[in-house]
Amino acid sequence: MELLELCQNAHACRGVIGKLSTEEKNAVLYTAADLLVNKEESILTANKLDIAYAEQKGMAKGMI
């Protein structure tokens, strides 16, 4: 499962998530954390591209 998909699913079923036990909520959070760690390289690469684009377009440093 991709991180975006996990987040979209979490948002869609937020009412159900609110009723989960602490252990179940923790399992969801650990899954999200694992996905972030596994996608770290692509996330950082995309972030660098976003920063470069913003700088190229003259965006204020404080907004980047």
N, C-alpha and C positions, 0 to 999 in steps of 0.2 A: 504494500500500500504506500502510495506517495504521501508526503507531508500535507500537501494542499488538499488531497482527498480526505485525509484524516481530519483536518481542520474543518472542512466543509461538512463532513459527517457529524463531527462533534457539535457544530453549530445547529445543524438540522435536528439533532436529538438532544438539545440542551435540557429540555424538561426531564428527559429520562436520566441523563447524566446526574442531574441534581438529586435523584433518588437512589443513586448507586451507593454501595458501602464504601468506606474509606479504602479498603483493599482494592475494590474494583476501580475506583477513581485513580488510585496510584498506578494500577496496571495501565490505564489509558495514558497517564502522564509519562510513564517509563517507555511506552511505545513511541510517543511523540519525541521523547528525548533521544531514543535510539535512531529514529528517522533523521533527526537533526544531525547527529554525529555521523551517520552514514552518508549524508548528503553535504557534509561540511565543505568539501572541495568545490562542488558545483555552486553552493550558496555563496562562498567567498569570491569565486570567479564572477558570478553574476553581479555581486555587490561592487566589485572593482569596475565592471563595465558601466553600471549605473552611475557611479561616482564620476568616472571619466566623461560620460555623456553630460551629466549635470554641469561639470566644470566647463566643458566645451560650449555649452549653451549660456554660460555666464551666470549660473545660479550662485547666489551668495553662499559663502562658505558655511555660514551659520544654518543654512537651510539644507545642506547636504548631509 
